[in-house]
Every structure is written in structure tokens, then in C-alpha cells.
Amino acid sequence: MYHPIRTLAAGAVVAAAVLTSLYASAHGNVTPQAVDTTGLPALGDKWRDENPYQGNKLALKIGTSAYNQNCARCHGLEAISGGVAPDLRLLDRDCLGMKNETKKQACFKEMDNYFLISIRHGKVRNGAVYMPPFEGIFNQEAMWAIKTYLETRRDTK
């Protein structure tokens, strides 16, 4: 016998399963690309808590390439997100409008730290990996070079 409510519920379950399957496989089997940081000042073993390469032209060049090869597939070309992953141009937007320079610099430092924790350890919620961890794949120099690139992509509006 036909039951409209049961049929509708079954259809919703199937649709949800299909969407979940598509979302889960959206990233595909992605292999991170190596980042050559030759020429950048070595940062050593101690992790920095703010970007040491701010304004460094070589870091910008390396970071641009590293971002395009490893981050753009989720965060979008030129850091313009298509809506699946966060728009990284907005990462430290809240800091830009601060009038107090001391607070502004503290905000940028906090966002640098947030970026580094995110890229090192990835993002996992309820057991689902939203962003893989890159510690052990990228060195500290590569991570800060990517941040240097993102700083040039800030949405200042």
C-alpha cells in the first residue's frame, strides 16, 4: 500500500545518503605536493607564533605556488572560496578595522597562531576530516610562506 509520508521519508534518506557520499568523496584521493622552500631563512625546530616572512618576496612566490598546488582545490583559486571550505581572504578580516595599533597587532598574531594550528593539525568534527593535517608533510617555512601569500589576498572590504 502507498504511504505518502513513508515514501517522502525514504526519499529524504536516500537523498541525504547520496549527498553525504558526494561530499565525502569531493576531495578525492589527494596527494599533497612537496613545497621547495630553498632560499627562505630557516626557522629551526621551534614553531613560531607569528609569520616571520611578512613582506618577504621569495616567501610570497613560494607560498603562492604551494597554495595553488595544495590548498586551492578546497579553498578556491586566489583564495576565493566556492563555499565548501572557508574563504581564507577573510581569515584576519576582524583585525583590519581596529584603530588601536597594539590591539590590531595582537589580533594579527592571534590569527597567525590560529592559522598555524589549523594547517598543522587539520580540522576534524565528529570524526569527519574537513581539512587534513599538514604537519610532517610541510615544514614550518612552507606553512608560513602560504600565510604570506594569504596576507596578499585579504579582503579589505
Contacts in CASP RR format, 6 or more apart in sequence:
PFRMAT RR
TARGET T0000
AUTHOR 0000-0000-0000
METHOD contacts of the structure
MODEL  1
MYHPIRTLAAGAVVAAAVLTSLYASAHGNVTPQAVDTTGLPALGDKWRDE
NPYQGNKLALKIGTSAYNQNCARCHGLEAISGGVAPDLRLLDRDCLGMKN
ETKKQACFKEMDNYFLISIRHGKVRNGAVYMPPFEGIFNQEAMWAIKTYL
ETRRDTK
24 128 0 8 1.000
26 84 0 8 1.000
27 73 0 8 1.000
27 74 0 8 1.000
30 73 0 8 1.000
32 70 0 8 1.000
32 132 0 8 1.000
32 134 0 8 1.000
32 137 0 8 1.000
32 138 0 8 1.000
33 66 0 8 1.000
33 69 0 8 1.000
33 70 0 8 1.000
35 62 0 8 1.000
35 63 0 8 1.000
35 65 0 8 1.000
35 66 0 8 1.000
35 69 0 8 1.000
35 70 0 8 1.000
35 138 0 8 1.000
35 139 0 8 1.000
35 142 0 8 1.000
35 145 0 8 1.000
36 62 0 8 1.000
37 62 0 8 1.000
37 139 0 8 1.000
37 141 0 8 1.000
37 142 0 8 1.000
37 145 0 8 1.000
39 58 0 8 1.000
40 53 0 8 1.000
40 56 0 8 1.000
40 58 0 8 1.000
40 59 0 8 1.000
40 62 0 8 1.000
40 141 0 8 1.000
40 145 0 8 1.000
41 52 0 8 1.000
41 141 0 8 1.000
42 141 0 8 1.000
43 52 0 8 1.000
43 140 0 8 1.000
43 141 0 8 1.000
43 144 0 8 1.000
44 140 0 8 1.000
47 116 0 8 1.000
47 120 0 8 1.000
47 140 0 8 1.000
48 116 0 8 1.000
48 140 0 8 1.000
48 144 0 8 1.000
49 109 0 8 1.000
49 112 0 8 1.000
49 113 0 8 1.000
49 116 0 8 1.000
50 108 0 8 1.000
50 109 0 8 1.000
50 112 0 8 1.000
50 113 0 8 1.000
51 112 0 8 1.000
51 144 0 8 1.000
51 147 0 8 1.000
51 148 0 8 1.000
51 151 0 8 1.000
52 144 0 8 1.000
53 59 0 8 1.000
53 60 0 8 1.000
53 141 0 8 1.000
53 144 0 8 1.000
53 145 0 8 1.000
53 147 0 8 1.000
53 148 0 8 1.000
54 148 0 8 1.000
54 151 0 8 1.000
55 148 0 8 1.000
55 151 0 8 1.000
56 148 0 8 1.000
59 141 0 8 1.000
59 144 0 8 1.000
59 145 0 8 1.000
59 148 0 8 1.000
60 145 0 8 1.000
60 148 0 8 1.000
60 149 0 8 1.000
60 152 0 8 1.000
62 142 0 8 1.000
62 145 0 8 1.000
63 142 0 8 1.000
63 145 0 8 1.000
63 146 0 8 1.000
63 148 0 8 1.000
63 149 0 8 1.000
64 149 0 8 1.000
66 138 0 8 1.000
66 142 0 8 1.000
66 145 0 8 1.000
66 146 0 8 1.000
66 149 0 8 1.000
67 75 0 8 1.000
67 79 0 8 1.000
67 146 0 8 1.000
67 149 0 8 1.000
67 150 0 8 1.000
68 77 0 8 1.000
70 134 0 8 1.000
70 138 0 8 1.000
70 146 0 8 1.000
71 79 0 8 1.000
71 88 0 8 1.000
71 146 0 8 1.000
72 78 0 8 1.000
72 79 0 8 1.000
74 84 0 8 1.000
74 85 0 8 1.000
74 131 0 8 1.000
75 81 0 8 1.000
75 85 0 8 1.000
75 86 0 8 1.000
75 87 0 8 1.000
75 88 0 8 1.000
76 82 0 8 1.000
76 85 0 8 1.000
78 153 0 8 1.000
79 87 0 8 1.000
79 88 0 8 1.000
79 89 0 8 1.000
79 149 0 8 1.000
79 150 0 8 1.000
79 153 0 8 1.000
80 87 0 8 1.000
80 89 0 8 1.000
81 87 0 8 1.000
81 88 0 8 1.000
85 130 0 8 1.000
85 131 0 8 1.000
87 155 0 8 1.000
88 150 0 8 1.000
88 153 0 8 1.000
89 150 0 8 1.000
89 153 0 8 1.000
89 154 0 8 1.000
89 155 0 8 1.000
90 155 0 8 1.000
91 111 0 8 1.000
91 114 0 8 1.000
91 115 0 8 1.000
91 150 0 8 1.000
91 154 0 8 1.000
92 107 0 8 1.000
92 108 0 8 1.000
92 111 0 8 1.000
92 151 0 8 1.000
92 154 0 8 1.000
93 154 0 8 1.000
93 155 0 8 1.000
93 156 0 8 1.000
94 107 0 8 1.000
95 104 0 8 1.000
95 107 0 8 1.000
95 108 0 8 1.000
95 111 0 8 1.000
96 104 0 8 1.000
96 154 0 8 1.000
96 156 0 8 1.000
97 104 0 8 1.000
98 104 0 8 1.000
98 107 0 8 1.000
112 147 0 8 1.000
115 147 0 8 1.000
115 150 0 8 1.000
116 143 0 8 1.000
116 144 0 8 1.000
116 147 0 8 1.000
118 131 0 8 1.000
119 134 0 8 1.000
119 135 0 8 1.000
119 138 0 8 1.000
119 143 0 8 1.000
119 146 0 8 1.000
120 133 0 8 1.000
120 134 0 8 1.000
120 135 0 8 1.000
120 143 0 8 1.000
121 133 0 8 1.000
121 135 0 8 1.000
122 129 0 8 1.000
122 130 0 8 1.000
122 131 0 8 1.000
122 132 0 8 1.000
122 133 0 8 1.000
122 134 0 8 1.000
123 129 0 8 1.000
123 130 0 8 1.000
123 131 0 8 1.000
124 130 0 8 1.000
134 143 0 8 1.000
138 146 0 8 1.000
END
